[in-house]
Amino acid sequence: MPRARLTAATALAAAALATLTGLVAIVVAPPIASAESTNGTGMAYSDRTFQPFNASNGLSSKYHVYAAGIPQDHAAGLVLQFHGDGAYEFANPTSSYSLGGPSGIVAQARSRGYITVPVRTPDSAGEITWWENGSANADFVANLLDTLETGYNIDTEDIWLVGYSGGSQFITQFFLPKYSSKIDGGGTVVFGGGGVPRVSAQPFAGGLIADLPMHWYTGAADNGTNVSDGYNAVLDAQKGSAWYSAQGFTTDLESPAGLGHNLSGTFGTVLARHLDDHAPNNQVPTTTVAATPEPTATQPTTTTPATTTSPPPITTTTAPVTTTTTPVATTTTTPPPAVWNYTLTPTRIGANLVVTIPAGTSRTTFRVTATQGPFYVYNYTTRTGLRTLSIVSSLAPDTTYNYTVEADDEIVGSGSFQTLP
């Protein structure tokens, strides 16, 4: 959901108040209700690293939390990040390789109003991984997520799972198939892998399928020919994205030419692009955010998951259900919802919808669909009044798309447009 935007005038007024009173002024925007707020309290909205956590299944490890500057007047989005084998990025959180620096995951998520929590695997034997003992590690993360939702006011419709290499395998093979019920929406961005489930997948809720776009980002050269263990991340990403697409999720696989398994410096910018596509207009001003430490010069030694043989995708066959509907004696005609006034402006790779949302509307969605195929992207807001909903960079140039404007699940506008050449 959109985060509060604090204006410069508001910040200046707060500064003046602080000067007059000698106290620190905290500026907040008007409260915003979220239908899926956890309303948690008690955990500090500050940055803290290497925090210990003991799960109920006996596993223990550590996590970082980056919450400084996140508005507290409404439920916040959450980014859970899972490191690759060896945990370089977790051990070096200020490095610009992944988490640190102005283009890193933490800064990019923070500027959009998201709390970021990188997690270290409980594994402690040999080279630490997420995918070894993956099912028990999923129990550990589910327990940690419960704790975070108790301590912070988290919007469970805006939880993003972000992983690299072995961390990507953990998300798609273990955590999501086992604990999708913990999430009501948001998205996934998995880098360098992300294969089919290796545990029995629990049924996915229809609402989650509709509101959890899944993105794979794996270099085209990450095919096992350039690493010592022969791990083919491209193949895993292809299999994983195909499996989740078959379950009904909106998926896409991006494989940039020339990139292998080392994706240094790309993580934050790629995540930001997808956050903006699905929930833009969330930015908080940089003046309210604690400074990000300068990145270290150290770069990681590229590590990849050991080669594993994953079972074929889990196939569930459901017998068709035959129903008989008895005609109702009386017919009630419900008038269709009124069509809203709005302005739609295509860009080369996106589109902007400017609309005045009536009071009493709890959720407005701008959904863009490919004219052929299952692809769609969307942006939504829970605010009213004059708003701009944007699809930033997911569309192709000079291409025709269909769109709908939905207010609380009713269509109040629809049509088609063509992106610019």
Secondary structure, 3 states (H helix, E strand, C coil): CCCCCCCHHHHHHHHHHHHHHCCCCCCCCCCECCCCECCCCCCCCCEEEEEEEECCCCCEEEEEEECCCCCCCECEEEEEEECCCCCHHHHCCCCCCCCCCCCCHHHHHHCCCEEEEEECCCCCCCCCCCCCCHHHHHHHHHHHHHHHHHHCCEEEEEEEEEEECHHHHHHHHHHHHHHHHHCCCEEEEEECCCCCCCCCCCCCCHHHHHHCCEEEECCCCCCCCCCCCCCCHHHHHHHHHHHHHHCCCCEEEECCCCCCCCCCCCHHHHHHHHHHHHCCCCCCCHHHCCCCCCCCCCCCCCCCCCCCCCCCCCCCCCCCCCCCCCCCCCCCCCCCCCCCCEEEEECCCCEEEEEEECCCCCCEEEEEEECCCCCEEEEEECCCEEEEEEECCCCCCCCEEEEEEEECCEEEEEEEEECCC
